[in-house]
Amino acid sequence: MPASSNLVATLLAASVCYVVAIVVDTMWLVLGGVIFKTLNGEAVLKRIRVGFALTLIVLVLYGLFVV
């Protein structure tokens, strides 16, 4: 039954994506907590936020005008 195999393939792909998302999101949260505890000075955190913002702006401009 082809319809059954399509359903099984879709459910398998969705399950794999769900598990990967859980693992990656958990690692992201843990790493964020470790970084926050390590760099807990307000001046350091502000520099990090500004650095990330500038990096985002550069990447968006690169995507708009170069790629």
C-alpha positions in Angstrom: 0.0 0.0 0.0 1.8 3.1 -1.2 -0.4 5.5 1.0 0.7 3.6 4.1 4.4 3.8 3.2 4.0 7.6 2.6 2.4 8.0 6.0 5.1 6.0 7.7 7.8 8.0 6.0 6.2 11.3 6.9 5.8 10.2 10.6 9.4 9.0 10.7 10.8 12.2 9.2 8.6 14.3 11.6 9.8 12.2 14.6 13.4 12.5 13.7 13.1 16.3 13.3 11.3 16.5 16.6 14.0 14.6 18.4 16.8 16.6 16.8 15.0 19.9 17.8 14.7 18.7 21.4 18.4 17.8 21.6 19.6 21.0 19.9 17.3 23.2 22.0 18.4 21.6 25.2 22.1 22.0 24.4 21.4 25.6 23.4 19.7 26.3 26.7 22.4 24.6 28.8 25.2 26.4 26.9 23.4 29.7 27.3 23.2 29.1 31.1 26.9 28.2 31.3 27.9 31.3 29.3 25.7 33.5 31.4 27.2 32.2 34.7 30.7 32.6 33.3 30.2 36.1 31.9 27.9 37.6 34.5 29.3 41.2 34.4 26.8 43.7 32.9 29.5 45.4 30.8 30.6 42.1 29.4 27.0 41.0 28.6 26.4 44.4 26.9 29.5 44.0 24.7 28.4 40.5 23.7 24.9 41.7 22.8 26.3 44.5 20.7 28.7 42.1 19.0 25.9 39.7 18.2 23.8 42.6 16.9 26.6 43.9 14.6 27.2 40.4 13.4 23.5 40.0 12.5 23.5 43.3 10.6 26.6 42.3 8.7 25.2 39.0 7.7 21.8 40.5 6.6 23.6 43.0 4.5 25.8 40.3 3.0 22.7 38.2 2.2 21.0 41.2 0.6 23.8 42.5 -1.5 26.3 39.8 -2.1 24.5 36.5 -2.4 
